[in-house]
Amino acid sequence: MFEKVMKFIGKLFLVLLLLFIASIIIYFTNADMKLSAQMAKILEPWYDKMERDRRM
């Protein structure tokens, strides 16, 4: 039983470590903002076509 728990904790630690490393890479390369800029180019024409209600 103890071995199964330790194996699970080891896998969980490995997954969390990989997620942490991935988040550091994304942070240093500014990949999140680069993705946001690409999404904005796609979404701006759709947003501009929306009808607006300008009543106060």
PQR file with spaces between the fields and no chain letter, atoms N, CA, C, O and H, PARSE charges and radii, in Angstrom:
ATOM       1  N    MET     1       0.829   -1.194    0.000 -0.4000 1.5000
ATOM       2  CA   MET     1       0.000    0.000    0.000 -0.0000 2.0000
ATOM       3  C    MET     1       0.873    1.257    0.000  0.5500 1.7000
ATOM       4  O    MET     1       0.634    2.189   -0.767 -0.5500 1.4000
ATOM       5  N    PHE     2       1.880    1.270    0.864 -0.4000 1.5000
ATOM       6  CA   PHE     2       2.772    2.420    0.958 -0.0000 2.0000
ATOM       7  C    PHE     2       3.504    2.662   -0.350  0.5500 1.7000
ATOM       8  O    PHE     2       3.744    3.806   -0.735 -0.5500 1.4000
ATOM       9  H    PHE     2       2.074    0.512    1.488  0.4000 1.0000
ATOM      10  N    GLU     3       3.858    1.582   -1.032 -0.4000 1.5000
ATOM      11  CA   GLU     3       4.576    1.709   -2.303 -0.0000 2.0000
ATOM      12  C    GLU     3       3.695    2.349   -3.369  0.5500 1.7000
ATOM      13  O    GLU     3       4.177    3.142   -4.177 -0.5500 1.4000
ATOM      14  H    GLU     3       3.663    0.652   -0.720  0.4000 1.0000
ATOM      15  N    LYS     4       2.412    2.013   -3.378 -0.4000 1.5000
ATOM      16  CA   LYS     4       1.485    2.606   -4.341 -0.0000 2.0000
ATOM      17  C    LYS     4       1.324    4.103   -4.090  0.5500 1.7000
ATOM      18  O    LYS     4       1.287    4.902   -5.025 -0.5500 1.4000
ATOM      19  H    LYS     4       2.020    1.368   -2.721  0.4000 1.0000
ATOM      20  N    VAL     5       1.230    4.464   -2.818 -0.4000 1.5000
ATOM      21  CA   VAL     5       1.075    5.872   -2.464 -0.0000 2.0000
ATOM      22  C    VAL     5       2.322    6.646   -2.884  0.5500 1.7000
ATOM      23  O    VAL     5       2.211    7.735   -3.447 -0.5500 1.4000
ATOM      24  H    VAL     5       1.260    3.815   -2.058  0.4000 1.0000
ATOM      25  N    MET     6       3.498    6.101   -2.617 -0.4000 1.5000
ATOM      26  CA   MET     6       4.746    6.770   -2.982 -0.0000 2.0000
ATOM      27  C    MET     6       4.886    6.873   -4.507  0.5500 1.7000
ATOM      28  O    MET     6       5.381    7.878   -5.019 -0.5500 1.4000
ATOM      29  H    MET     6       3.589    5.217   -2.159  0.4000 1.0000
ATOM      30  N    LYS     7       4.456    5.846   -5.220 -0.4000 1.5000
ATOM      31  CA   LYS     7       4.499    5.879   -6.676 -0.0000 2.0000
ATOM      32  C    LYS     7       3.581    6.972   -7.209  0.5500 1.7000
ATOM      33  O    LYS     7       3.945    7.699   -8.134 -0.5500 1.4000
ATOM      34  H    LYS     7       4.055    5.030   -4.804  0.4000 1.0000
ATOM      35  N    PHE     8       2.390    7.088   -6.623 -0.4000 1.5000
ATOM      36  CA   PHE     8       1.446    8.127   -7.013 -0.0000 2.0000
ATOM      37  C    PHE     8       2.010    9.512   -6.710  0.5500 1.7000
ATOM      38  O    PHE     8       1.926   10.409   -7.549 -0.5500 1.4000
ATOM      39  H    PHE     8       2.094    6.497   -5.872  0.4000 1.0000
ATOM      40  N    ILE     9       2.577    9.693   -5.535 -0.4000 1.5000
ATOM      41  CA   ILE     9       3.159   10.978   -5.154 -0.0000 2.0000
ATOM      42  C    ILE     9       4.317   11.331   -6.078  0.5500 1.7000
ATOM      43  O    ILE     9       4.489   12.497   -6.436 -0.5500 1.4000
ATOM      44  H    ILE     9       2.646    8.965   -4.854  0.4000 1.0000
ATOM      45  N    GLY    10       5.108   10.346   -6.466 -0.4000 1.5000
ATOM      46  CA   GLY    10       6.215   10.581   -7.388 -0.0000 2.0000
ATOM      47  C    GLY    10       5.725   11.043   -8.748  0.5500 1.7000
ATOM      48  O    GLY    10       6.284   11.975   -9.327 -0.5500 1.4000
ATOM      49  H    GLY    10       4.968    9.400   -6.176  0.4000 1.0000
ATOM      50  N    LYS    11       4.681   10.398   -9.267 -0.4000 1.5000
ATOM      51  CA   LYS    11       4.111   10.800  -10.555 -0.0000 2.0000
ATOM      52  C    LYS    11       3.496   12.189  -10.465  0.5500 1.7000
ATOM      53  O    LYS    11       3.649   13.000  -11.378 -0.5500 1.4000
ATOM      54  H    LYS    11       4.227    9.641   -8.797  0.4000 1.0000
ATOM      55  N    LEU    12       2.807   12.462   -9.373 -0.4000 1.5000
ATOM      56  CA   LEU    12       2.201   13.770   -9.176 -0.0000 2.0000
ATOM      57  C    LEU    12       3.273   14.856   -9.126  0.5500 1.7000
ATOM      58  O    LEU    12       3.110   15.919   -9.724 -0.5500 1.4000
ATOM      59  H    LEU    12       2.683   11.803   -8.631  0.4000 1.0000
ATOM      60  N    PHE    13       4.360   14.592   -8.418 -0.4000 1.5000
ATOM      61  CA   PHE    13       5.462   15.533   -8.335 -0.0000 2.0000
ATOM      62  C    PHE    13       6.070   15.783   -9.713  0.5500 1.7000
ATOM      63  O    PHE    13       6.393   16.921  -10.052 -0.5500 1.4000
ATOM      64  H    PHE    13       4.492   13.728   -7.932  0.4000 1.0000
ATOM      65  N    LEU    14       6.226   14.738  -10.498 -0.4000 1.5000
ATOM      66  CA   LEU    14       6.791   14.864  -11.838 -0.0000 2.0000
ATOM      67  C    LEU    14       5.890   15.717  -12.732  0.5500 1.7000
ATOM      68  O    LEU    14       6.380   16.577  -13.464 -0.5500 1.4000
ATOM      69  H    LEU    14       5.964   13.813  -10.223  0.4000 1.0000
ATOM      70  N    VAL    15       4.607   15.490  -12.677 -0.4000 1.5000
ATOM      71  CA   VAL    15       3.655   16.272  -13.480 -0.0000 2.0000
ATOM      72  C    VAL    15       3.692   17.740  -13.062  0.5500 1.7000
ATOM      73  O    VAL    15       3.725   18.631  -13.910 -0.5500 1.4000
ATOM      74  H    VAL    15       4.209   14.791  -12.082  0.4000 1.0000
ATOM      75  N    LEU    16       3.687   17.987  -11.753 -0.4000 1.5000
ATOM      76  CA   LEU    16       3.732   19.368  -11.273 -0.0000 2.0000
ATOM      77  C    LEU    16       5.042   20.043  -11.659  0.5500 1.7000
ATOM      78  O    LEU    16       5.046   21.227  -11.998 -0.5500 1.4000
ATOM      79  H    LEU    16       3.660   17.263  -11.064  0.4000 1.0000
ATOM      80  N    LEU    17       6.132   19.326  -11.615 -0.4000 1.5000
ATOM      81  CA   LEU    17       7.426   19.867  -12.020 -0.0000 2.0000
ATOM      82  C    LEU    17       7.432   20.221  -13.507  0.5500 1.7000
ATOM      83  O    LEU    17       7.934   21.278  -13.889 -0.5500 1.4000
ATOM      84  H    LEU    17       6.129   18.364  -11.340  0.4000 1.0000
ATOM      85  N    LEU    18       6.884   19.353  -14.338 -0.4000 1.5000
ATOM      86  CA   LEU    18       6.818   19.626  -15.773 -0.0000 2.0000
ATOM      87  C    LEU    18       5.923   20.827  -16.074  0.5500 1.7000
ATOM      88  O    LEU    18       6.246   21.640  -16.940 -0.5500 1.4000
ATOM      89  H    LEU    18       6.476   18.494  -14.027  0.4000 1.0000
ATOM      90  N    LEU    19       4.810   20.939  -15.369 -0.4000 1.5000
ATOM      91  CA   LEU    19       3.936   22.099  -15.550 -0.0000 2.0000
ATOM      92  C    LEU    19       4.629   23.387  -15.120  0.5500 1.7000
ATOM      93  O    LEU    19       4.470   24.423  -15.765 -0.5500 1.4000
ATOM      94  H    LEU    19       4.548   20.278  -14.666  0.4000 1.0000
ATOM      95  N    PHE    20       5.390   23.327  -14.043 -0.4000 1.5000
ATOM      96  CA   PHE    20       6.124   24.495  -13.579 -0.0000 2.0000
ATOM      97  C    PHE    20       7.175   24.909  -14.600  0.5500 1.7000
ATOM      98  O    PHE    20       7.314   26.095  -14.901 -0.5500 1.4000
ATOM      99  H    PHE    20       5.519   22.485  -13.519  0.4000 1.0000
ATOM     100  N    ILE    21       7.910   23.952  -15.130 -0.4000 1.5000
ATOM     101  CA   ILE    21       8.936   24.245  -16.135 -0.0000 2.0000
ATOM     102  C    ILE    21       8.289   24.833  -17.393  0.5500 1.7000
ATOM     103  O    ILE    21       8.814   25.779  -17.980 -0.5500 1.4000
ATOM     104  H    ILE    21       7.798   22.989  -14.885  0.4000 1.0000
ATOM     105  N    ALA    22       7.161   24.277  -17.797 -0.4000 1.5000
ATOM     106  CA   ALA    22       6.454   24.802  -18.971 -0.0000 2.0000
ATOM     107  C    ALA    22       5.998   26.238  -18.728  0.5500 1.7000
ATOM     108  O    ALA    22       6.095   27.075  -19.625 -0.5500 1.4000
ATOM     109  H    ALA    22       6.735   23.509  -17.320  0.4000 1.0000
ATOM     110  N    SER    23       5.504   26.531  -17.534 -0.4000 1.5000
ATOM     111  CA   SER    23       5.052   27.889  -17.240 -0.0000 2.0000
ATOM     112  C    SER    23       6.218   28.874  -17.228  0.5500 1.7000
ATOM     113  O    SER    23       6.052   30.021  -17.644 -0.5500 1.4000
ATOM     114  H    SER    23       5.425   25.850  -16.805  0.4000 1.0000
ATOM     115  N    ILE    24       7.395   28.451  -16.758 -0.4000 1.5000
ATOM     116  CA   ILE    24       8.575   29.317  -16.775 -0.0000 2.0000
ATOM     117  C    ILE    24       8.994   29.605  -18.214  0.5500 1.7000
ATOM     118  O    ILE    24       9.332   30.741  -18.546 -0.5500 1.4000
ATOM     119  H    ILE    24       7.529   27.519  -16.420  0.4000 1.0000
ATOM     120  N    ILE    25       8.972   28.588  -19.066 -0.4000 1.5000
ATOM     121  CA   ILE    25       9.325   28.776  -20.481 -0.0000 2.0000
ATOM     122  C    ILE    25       8.348   29.732  -21.152  0.5500 1.7000
ATOM     123  O    ILE    25       8.762   30.614  -21.904 -0.5500 1.4000
ATOM     124  H    ILE    25       8.697   27.665  -18.797  0.4000 1.0000
ATOM     125  N    ILE    26       7.065   29.566  -20.889 -0.4000 1.5000
ATOM     126  CA   ILE    26       6.051   30.456  -21.458 -0.0000 2.0000
ATOM     127  C    ILE    26       6.260   31.882  -20.968  0.5500 1.7000
ATOM     128  O    ILE    26       6.107   32.832  -21.736 -0.5500 1.4000
ATOM     129  H    ILE    26       6.728   28.850  -20.278  0.4000 1.0000
ATOM     130  N    TYR    27       6.609   32.038  -19.691 -0.4000 1.5000
ATOM     131  CA   TYR    27       6.825   33.371  -19.124 -0.0000 2.0000
ATOM     132  C    TYR    27       8.039   34.053  -19.755  0.5500 1.7000
ATOM     133  O    TYR    27       7.953   35.217  -20.144 -0.5500 1.4000
ATOM     134  H    TYR    27       6.733   31.266  -19.067  0.4000 1.0000
ATOM     135  N    PHE    28       9.153   33.358  -19.861 -0.4000 1.5000
ATOM     136  CA   PHE    28      10.376   33.976  -20.377 -0.0000 2.0000
ATOM     137  C    PHE    28      10.319   34.256  -21.873  0.5500 1.7000
ATOM     138  O    PHE    28      10.960   35.194  -22.347 -0.5500 1.4000
ATOM     139  H    PHE    28       9.223   32.412  -19.545  0.4000 1.0000
ATOM     140  N    THR    29       9.573   33.472  -22.614 -0.4000 1.5000
ATOM     141  CA   THR    29       9.471   33.711  -24.053 -0.0000 2.0000
ATOM     142  C    THR    29       8.298   34.621  -24.403  0.5500 1.7000
ATOM     143  O    THR    29       8.106   34.966  -25.569 -0.5500 1.4000
ATOM     144  H    THR    29       9.052   32.710  -22.229  0.4000 1.0000
ATOM     145  N    ASN    30       7.512   35.013  -23.395 -0.4000 1.5000
ATOM     146  CA   ASN    30       6.358   35.885  -23.591 -0.0000 2.0000
ATOM     147  C    ASN    30       5.365   35.260  -24.566  0.5500 1.7000
ATOM     148  O    ASN    30       4.699   35.970  -25.319 -0.5500 1.4000
ATOM     149  H    ASN    30       7.668   34.733  -22.448  0.4000 1.0000
ATOM     150  N    ALA    31       5.267   33.951  -24.553 -0.4000 1.5000
ATOM     151  CA   ALA    31       4.414   33.231  -25.499 -0.0000 2.0000
ATOM     152  C    ALA    31       2.934   33.514  -25.272  0.5500 1.7000
ATOM     153  O    ALA    31       2.153   33.475  -26.223 -0.5500 1.4000
ATOM     154  H    ALA    31       5.808   33.373  -23.941  0.4000 1.0000
ATOM     155  N    ASP    32       2.537   33.795  -24.052 -0.4000 1.5000
ATOM     156  CA   ASP    32       1.121   34.053  -23.795 -0.0000 2.0000
ATOM     157  C    ASP    32       0.655   35.333  -24.482  0.5500 1.7000
ATOM     158  O    ASP    32      -0.450   35.377  -25.022 -0.5500 1.4000
ATOM     159  H    ASP    32       3.172   33.827  -23.280  0.4000 1.0000
ATOM     160  N    MET    33       1.485   36.371  -24.466 -0.4000 1.5000
ATOM     161  CA   MET    33       1.093   37.614  -25.119 -0.0000 2.0000
ATOM     162  C    MET    33       1.187   37.502  -26.636  0.5500 1.7000
ATOM     163  O    MET    33       0.428   38.152  -27.355 -0.5500 1.4000
ATOM     164  H    MET    33       2.382   36.334  -24.026  0.4000 1.0000
ATOM     165  N    LYS    34       2.106   36.688  -27.122 -0.4000 1.5000
ATOM     166  CA   LYS    34       2.192   36.474  -28.565 -0.0000 2.0000
ATOM     167  C    LYS    34       0.934   35.759  -29.057  0.5500 1.7000
ATOM     168  O    LYS    34       0.406   36.084  -30.121 -0.5500 1.4000
ATOM     169  H    LYS    34       2.723   36.161  -26.538  0.4000 1.0000
ATOM     170  N    LEU    35       0.460   34.795  -28.285 -0.4000 1.5000
ATOM     171  CA   LEU    35      -0.775   34.101  -28.631 -0.0000 2.0000
ATOM     172  C    LEU    35      -1.964   35.054  -28.555  0.5500 1.7000
ATOM     173  O    LEU    35      -2.853   35.004  -29.404 -0.5500 1.4000
ATOM     174  H    LEU    35       0.888   34.531  -27.420  0.4000 1.0000
ATOM     175  N    SER    36      -1.985   35.920  -27.545 -0.4000 1.5000
ATOM     176  CA   SER    36      -3.074   36.891  -27.417 -0.0000 2.0000
ATOM     177  C    SER    36      -3.118   37.834  -28.613  0.5500 1.7000
ATOM     178  O    SER    36      -4.196   38.172  -29.102 -0.5500 1.4000
ATOM     179  H    SER    36      -1.263   35.961  -26.854  0.4000 1.0000
ATOM     180  N    ALA    37      -1.956   38.254  -29.081 -0.4000 1.5000
ATOM     181  CA   ALA    37      -1.911   39.153  -30.242 -0.0000 2.0000
ATOM     182  C    ALA    37      -2.454   38.461  -31.486  0.5500 1.7000
ATOM     183  O    ALA    37      -3.164   39.080  -32.278 -0.5500 1.4000
ATOM     184  H    ALA    37      -1.080   37.979  -28.684  0.4000 1.0000
ATOM     185  N    GLN    38      -2.127   37.194  -31.663 -0.4000 1.5000
ATOM     186  CA   GLN    38      -2.646   36.458  -32.815 -0.0000 2.0000
ATOM     187  C    GLN    38      -4.153   36.276  -32.716  0.5500 1.7000
ATOM     188  O    GLN    38      -4.861   36.383  -33.717 -0.5500 1.4000
ATOM     189  H    GLN    38      -1.550   36.692  -31.020  0.4000 1.0000
ATOM     190  N    MET    39      -4.646   36.001  -31.509 -0.4000 1.5000
ATOM     191  CA   MET    39      -6.083   35.839  -31.331 -0.0000 2.0000
ATOM     192  C    MET    39      -6.813   37.152  -31.582  0.5500 1.7000
ATOM     193  O    MET    39      -7.918   37.150  -32.125 -0.5500 1.4000
ATOM     194  H    MET    39      -4.071   35.915  -30.695  0.4000 1.0000
ATOM     195  N    ALA    40      -6.206   38.281  -31.191 -0.4000 1.5000
ATOM     196  CA   ALA    40      -6.843   39.581  -31.393 -0.0000 2.0000
ATOM     197  C    ALA    40      -7.025   39.864  -32.878  0.5500 1.7000
ATOM     198  O    ALA    40      -8.050   40.412  -33.282 -0.5500 1.4000
ATOM     199  H    ALA    40      -5.309   38.283  -30.750  0.4000 1.0000
ATOM     200  N    LYS    41      -6.048   39.499  -33.687 -0.4000 1.5000
ATOM     201  CA   LYS    41      -6.166   39.710  -35.132 -0.0000 2.0000
ATOM     202  C    LYS    41      -7.357   38.943  -35.698  0.5500 1.7000
ATOM     203  O    LYS    41      -8.027   39.421  -36.613 -0.5500 1.4000
ATOM     204  H    LYS    41      -5.215   39.054  -33.359  0.4000 1.0000
ATOM     205  N    ILE    42      -7.615   37.782  -35.167 -0.4000 1.5000
ATOM     206  CA   ILE    42      -8.731   36.956  -35.638 -0.0000 2.0000
ATOM     207  C    ILE    42     -10.066   37.486  -35.117  0.5500 1.7000
ATOM     208  O    ILE    42     -11.061   37.500  -35.843 -0.5500 1.4000
ATOM     209  H    ILE    42      -7.070   37.394  -34.424  0.4000 1.0000
ATOM     210  N    LEU    43     -10.082   37.922  -33.854 -0.4000 1.5000
ATOM     211  CA   LEU    43     -11.340   38.305  -33.224 -0.0000 2.0000
ATOM     212  C    LEU    43     -11.783   39.739  -33.520  0.5500 1.7000
ATOM     213  O    LEU    43     -12.973   40.036  -33.418 -0.5500 1.4000
ATOM     214  H    LEU    43      -9.274   37.911  -33.264  0.4000 1.0000
ATOM     215  N    GLU    44     -10.868   40.629  -33.882 -0.4000 1.5000
ATOM     216  CA   GLU    44     -11.244   42.023  -34.123 -0.0000 2.0000
ATOM     217  C    GLU    44     -12.282   42.194  -35.231  0.5500 1.7000
ATOM     218  O    GLU    44     -13.237   42.946  -35.035 -0.5500 1.4000
ATOM     219  H    GLU    44      -9.901   40.388  -33.965  0.4000 1.0000
ATOM     220  N    PRO    45     -12.145   41.534  -36.386 -0.5600 1.5000
ATOM     221  CA   PRO    45     -13.198   41.701  -37.413  0.2800 2.0000
ATOM     222  C    PRO    45     -14.563   41.217  -36.925  0.5500 1.7000
ATOM     223  O    PRO    45     -15.582   41.826  -37.249 -0.5500 1.4000
ATOM     224  N    TRP    46     -14.595   40.166  -36.176 -0.4000 1.5000
ATOM     225  CA   TRP    46     -15.862   39.652  -35.651 -0.0000 2.0000
ATOM     226  C    TRP    46     -16.460   40.643  -34.652  0.5500 1.7000
ATOM     227  O    TRP    46     -17.666   40.890  -34.656 -0.5500 1.4000
ATOM     228  H    TRP    46     -13.767   39.671  -35.912  0.4000 1.0000
ATOM     229  N    TYR    47     -15.607   41.205  -33.801 -0.4000 1.5000
ATOM     230  CA   TYR    47     -16.090   42.167  -32.813 -0.0000 2.0000
ATOM     231  C    TYR    47     -16.571   43.450  -33.490  0.5500 1.7000
ATOM     232  O    TYR    47     -17.564   44.038  -33.061 -0.5500 1.4000
ATOM     233  H    TYR    47     -14.627   41.004  -33.798  0.4000 1.0000
ATOM     234  N    ASP    48     -15.880   43.886  -34.536 -0.4000 1.5000
ATOM     235  CA   ASP    48     -16.266   45.109  -35.228 -0.0000 2.0000
ATOM     236  C    ASP    48     -17.619   44.967  -35.932  0.5500 1.7000
ATOM     237  O    ASP    48     -18.313   45.966  -36.122 -0.5500 1.4000
ATOM     238  H    ASP    48     -15.074   43.408  -34.884  0.4000 1.0000
ATOM     239  N    LYS    49     -18.003   43.761  -36.318 -0.4000 1.5000
ATOM     240  CA   LYS    49     -19.282   43.534  -36.993 -0.0000 2.0000
ATOM     241  C    LYS    49     -20.462   43.493  -36.017  0.5500 1.7000
ATOM     242  O    LYS    49     -21.615   43.558  -36.444 -0.5500 1.4000
ATOM     243  H    LYS    49     -17.438   42.950  -36.163  0.4000 1.0000
ATOM     244  N    MET    50     -20.190   43.388  -34.731 -0.4000 1.5000
ATOM     245  CA   MET    50     -21.274   43.290  -33.750 -0.0000 2.0000
ATOM     246  C    MET    50     -22.077   44.587  -33.705  0.5500 1.7000
ATOM     247  O    MET    50     -21.527   45.686  -33.784 -0.5500 1.4000
ATOM     248  H    MET    50     -19.253   43.335  -34.384  0.4000 1.0000
ATOM     249  N    GLU    51     -23.395   44.428  -33.577 -0.4000 1.5000
ATOM     250  CA   GLU    51     -24.249   45.588  -33.452 -0.0000 2.0000
ATOM     251  C    GLU    51     -24.197   46.074  -32.009  0.5500 1.7000
ATOM     252  O    GLU    51     -24.230   45.279  -31.070 -0.5500 1.4000
ATOM     253  H    GLU    51     -23.842   43.535  -33.513  0.4000 1.0000
ATOM     254  N    ARG    52     -24.116   47.391  -31.851 -0.4000 1.5000
ATOM     255  CA   ARG    52     -23.979   47.955  -30.509 -0.0000 2.0000
ATOM     256  C    ARG    52     -25.218   48.738  -30.113  0.5500 1.7000
ATOM     257  O    ARG    52     -25.882   49.366  -30.938 -0.5500 1.4000
ATOM     258  H    ARG    52     -24.089   48.036  -32.614  0.4000 1.0000
ATOM     259  N    ASP    53     -25.497   48.678  -28.854 -0.4000 1.5000
ATOM     260  CA   ASP    53     -26.591   49.458  -28.278 -0.0000 2.0000
ATOM     261  C    ASP    53     -25.955   50.618  -27.527  0.5500 1.7000
ATOM     262  O    ASP    53     -25.335   50.418  -26.483 -0.5500 1.4000
ATOM     263  H    ASP    53     -24.959   48.168  -28.184  0.4000 1.0000
ATOM     264  N    ARG    54     -26.103   51.821  -28.051 -0.4000 1.5000
ATOM     265  CA   ARG    54     -25.406   52.974  -27.480 -0.0000 2.0000
ATOM     266  C    ARG    54     -26.313   53.824  -26.571  0.5500 1.7000
ATOM     267  O    ARG    54     -25.977   54.964  -26.250 -0.5500 1.4000
ATOM     268  H    ARG    54     -26.606   51.983  -28.900  0.4000 1.0000
ATOM     269  N    ARG    55     -27.429   53.282  -26.171 -0.4000 1.5000
ATOM     270  CA   ARG    55     -28.325   54.048  -25.296 -0.0000 2.0000
ATOM     271  C    ARG    55     -27.698   54.187  -23.911  0.5500 1.7000
ATOM     272  O    ARG    55     -26.975   53.308  -23.442 -0.5500 1.4000
ATOM     273  H    ARG    55     -27.703   52.357  -26.432  0.4000 1.0000
ATOM     274  N    MET    56     -27.998   55.317  -23.272 -0.4000 1.5000
ATOM     275  CA   MET    56     -27.512   55.551  -21.914 -0.0000 2.0000
ATOM     276  C    MET    56     -28.524   55.085  -20.910  0.5500 1.7000
ATOM     277  O    MET    56     -28.296   55.198  -19.705 -0.5500 1.4000
ATOM     278  H    MET    56     -28.586   56.031  -23.652  0.4000 1.0000
